[in-house]
Amino acid sequence: MAFLGLILLVALMIPIIGIVIDSPIGRAIARRLEGPEGLPASATDITRRLEAMESEVEELQRSVQLLQEENQFLQRLLEDHSVRPAISPPVNPT
């Protein structure tokens, strides 16, 4: 009788194990058992990329600042031009 119970237990465990392995939990456990290959980049690589991004942001800030200064200059030129009276062309005495 014990032998029949053991066979029945193994027969029932096979589909249960298949369901668990195919589930998201089973896939997560398998990925964890695979090892560090799926880990993100090293800290030095992340630090290098962060420094590159910071330098790009600083350069963009300088570019925006220059564009703002140019825009202010052009605005002042346009305002000065609109305030000044137009110079009439010289009259030719003929």
C-alpha positions in Angstrom: 0.0 0.0 0.0 2.8 2.4 0.8 4.3 1.7 -2.6 1.1 2.6 -4.4 0.9 5.8 -2.3 4.4 6.7 -3.3 3.6 6.2 -7.0 0.5 8.3 -6.7 2.4 11.1 -5.0 5.1 11.1 -7.7 2.4 11.1 -10.4 0.6 14.1 -8.9 3.9 16.0 -8.3 4.9 15.9 -12.0 2.2 18.3 -13.3 2.4 20.5 -10.2 6.2 21.0 -10.7 5.5 21.7 -14.4 3.0 24.4 -13.6 5.3 26.0 -11.0 8.3 26.0 -13.4 6.2 27.6 -16.2 4.8 30.3 -13.9 6.4 33.8 -13.5 7.6 32.8 -10.1 9.4 29.8 -11.6 11.0 32.0 -14.3 12.2 34.5 -11.7 13.8 31.7 -9.7 15.5 30.4 -12.8 16.8 33.8 -13.7 18.2 34.2 -10.2 19.9 30.8 -10.4 21.5 31.7 -13.8 23.9 34.1 -12.0 25.3 37.6 -12.4 25.1 37.7 -16.3 21.9 39.6 -16.2 23.1 42.2 -13.8 23.3 45.9 -14.9 26.5 47.5 -15.9 29.3 48.0 -13.4 29.5 51.0 -11.1 32.5 52.4 -13.0 30.6 52.3 -16.3 27.6 54.0 -14.7 29.8 56.7 -13.2 31.5 57.3 -16.6 28.2 57.6 -18.3 26.9 60.0 -15.6 29.9 62.2 -16.0 29.5 62.4 -19.7 25.8 63.3 -19.3 26.7 66.0 -16.8 29.2 67.6 -19.2 26.6 67.5 -22.0 24.1 69.3 -19.7 26.7 71.9 -18.8 27.4 72.5 -22.5 23.7 72.8 -23.3 23.3 75.3 -20.4 26.1 77.4 -21.9 24.5 77.3 -25.3 21.1 78.3 -23.9 22.7 81.1 -22.1 24.3 82.4 -25.3 21.1 82.1 -27.2 19.3 84.1 -24.4 21.9 86.8 -24.6 21.7 87.0 -28.4 17.9 87.1 -28.2 18.0 90.0 -25.7 20.5 91.9 -27.9 18.2 91.5 -30.9 15.2 92.5 -29.0 17.0 95.7 -27.9 18.0 96.4 -31.5 14.4 96.0 -32.6 13.1 98.2 -29.9 15.7 100.9 -30.6 14.9 100.8 -34.3 11.2 101.2 -33.7 11.7 104.2 -31.3 13.9 106.2 -33.6 12.3 108.3 -36.2 12.9 107.1 -39.7 15.4 109.2 -41.5 13.9 110.7 -44.6 15.9 110.5 -47.8 17.6 113.7 -48.9 15.6 115.9 -51.2 17.2 116.6 -54.5 16.8 120.3 -55.6 16.2 119.9 -59.3 
